[in-house]
Amino acid sequence: MHTGVCDRLGIEFPIFAFSHCRDVVAAVTNAGGFGVLGAVAHTPGSLEAELAWIDEQVRGKPYGVDLLLPVNFAETGAETGARARPFPAEHLAFVEDLLTRYGVPELPEHLRAPAGSLSVSPQAALPLLDVAFGHPIRLVASALGPPPPDLVRRAKDRGIVVAALVGTAEHARRQQAAGVDLIVAQGTEAGGHTGTISTMVLVPEVVRAVSPTPVLAAGGIVTGAQVAAAMALGAQGVWCGSVWLTTEEAETDPTVQQKMLAATSADTVRSRSLTGKPARMLRSAWTDEWESEAAPAPLPMPLQTMLTAPAQQRINRYAGTAGSGAYQLATYYVGQGVGLMDRVRPARQVVEQMVTDYLAVAERFAAQLDA
Ligand SMILES: Cc1cc2nc3c(=O)[nH]c(=O)nc-3n(C[C@H](O)[C@H](O)[C@H](O)COP(=O)(O)O)c2cc1C
């Protein structure tokens, strides 16, 4: 399983874990893989605390940070310190009506947070980068377009690997031209923001487009046999997100985690209902309602998230009662690999199982050659 990427980052196994949960990041790094903390929902202060905790847990072993830096995003008004622009009345009414029809109670006063923003604009992400560069990170990743030149320059000055997620070969070429060191070819199977091309087709296409720049395969990878398949396609490792959501360390909402364990690979959908950009998530009454004729077109990023975050908070608060309206609406980002996620395990065990199963496939191939 040892590839050039292992040497470059000082890791035993080229198994990358994208997670918003610091415990998953530390557990995978400590198991010989490479944990990457999703920083998008953090403030500089909370990111500082998370990275300090990870430093303590991994004691010099390598890990990275991921920022969502969309090239195209809507101005919200909040960037300049001005009052955020109000949402269209049609959108507010649709969300309110949806929650009423499904009988989702109001949140208690003390839990009502003001509609939040995500750090998805370059202005908002810069302070997060400053925090990340203050820690011994070995990789910084970005999604939704080429990273700003300043990020690339600052990372390279510090010997930090710059990675980027892509969904087409054309995007991969653009990332390479922007100075990215490591391309993550993410197929449509993936959880979160995703394109339309399958991992099986995308990985060899991207490898061909950017060789000798190393490529990691992402999208739908849950088992060691799939890791072997990814390596056979020319990838130097795998980048997984969904599989960690049902680990012991994950902070996945318990109701959503139960839904994931029960879901088949047919139970996800690409929907713009949470962020305004197509993202794969569990199909639920929420995604169905946003597909209905009565639904308005989702707002551009990050306005859709700002619109729907308070509703999501309400839904998650009351989703624990099986069969309730909130239960039916509950959803979260997850990929088609959810059909292979059928039990809760420690993250270390996921890494170890991937390695064991990968070796079994390699031995099977070797035996077939001998025969
Ligand atoms: C819950 C969740 C949230 C995600 N959020 C981000 C993100 O903020 N930034 C990012 O670059 N990728 C994000 N992704 C995509 C992952 O980095 C990864 O490419 C993807 O999960 C791989 O496919 P898989 O889900 O089939 O393993 C997210 C994925 C999931 C499942």
The ligand as a Tripos MOL2 file, in Angstrom:
@<TRIPOS>MOLECULE
LIG
   31    33     1     0     0
SMALL
NO_CHARGES

@<TRIPOS>ATOM
      1 C1        -20.5930   15.0290    6.0910 C.3       1 LIG1
      2 C2        -19.6640   15.4520    4.9890 C.ar      1 LIG1
      3 C3        -19.2440   16.7750    4.9300 C.ar      1 LIG1
      4 C4        -18.3230   17.1700    3.9550 C.ar      1 LIG1
      5 N1        -17.8620   18.4600    3.9500 N.ar      1 LIG1
      6 C5        -16.8210   18.7830    3.1470 C.ar      1 LIG1
      7 C6        -16.1630   20.0510    3.2840 C.ar      1 LIG1
      8 O1        -16.5410   20.8970    4.0900 O.2       1 LIG1
      9 N2        -15.0920   20.2980    2.4810 N.ar      1 LIG1
     10 C7        -14.6310   19.3520    1.5880 C.ar      1 LIG1
     11 O2        -13.6250   19.6080    0.9190 O.2       1 LIG1
     12 N3        -15.2430   18.1770    1.4290 N.ar      1 LIG1
     13 C8        -16.3090   17.8570    2.2020 C.ar      1 LIG1
     14 N4        -16.9030   16.6190    2.0690 N.ar      1 LIG1
     15 C9        -16.4310   15.6840    1.0430 C.3       1 LIG1
     16 C10       -15.2660   14.8470    1.5730 C.3       1 LIG1
     17 O3        -14.1010   15.6280    1.6590 O.3       1 LIG1
     18 C11       -14.9540   13.6490    0.6600 C.3       1 LIG1
     19 O4        -14.4600   14.0770   -0.5750 O.3       1 LIG1
     20 C12       -16.1260   12.7280    0.4100 C.3       1 LIG1
     21 O5        -16.7800   12.4520    1.6130 O.3       1 LIG1
     22 C13       -15.6330   11.4160   -0.2260 C.3       1 LIG1
     23 O6        -16.6750   10.5680   -0.5790 O.3       1 LIG1
     24 P1        -17.4010    9.5590    0.4570 P.3       1 LIG1
     25 O7        -18.3210   10.4220    1.2390 O.co2     1 LIG1
     26 O8        -18.1260    8.6190   -0.4230 O.co2     1 LIG1
     27 O9        -16.3270    8.9310    1.2920 O.co2     1 LIG1
     28 C14       -17.8510   16.2220    3.0050 C.ar      1 LIG1
     29 C15       -18.3270   14.9070    3.0570 C.ar      1 LIG1
     30 C16       -19.2280   14.5060    4.0260 C.ar      1 LIG1
     31 C17       -19.6960   13.0770    4.0500 C.3       1 LIG1
@<TRIPOS>BOND
     1     1     2 1
     2     2     3 ar
     3     2    30 ar
     4     3     4 ar
     5     4     5 ar
     6     4    28 ar
     7     5     6 ar
     8     6     7 ar
     9     6    13 1
    10     7     8 2
    11     7     9 ar
    12     9    10 ar
    13    10    11 2
    14    10    12 ar
    15    12    13 ar
    16    13    14 ar
    17    14    15 1
    18    14    28 ar
    19    15    16 1
    20    16    17 1
    21    16    18 1
    22    18    19 1
    23    18    20 1
    24    20    21 1
    25    20    22 1
    26    22    23 1
    27    23    24 1
    28    24    25 2
    29    24    26 1
    30    24    27 1
    31    28    29 ar
    32    29    30 ar
    33    30    31 1
@<TRIPOS>SUBSTRUCTURE
     1 LIG1         1 GROUP 0 **** ****
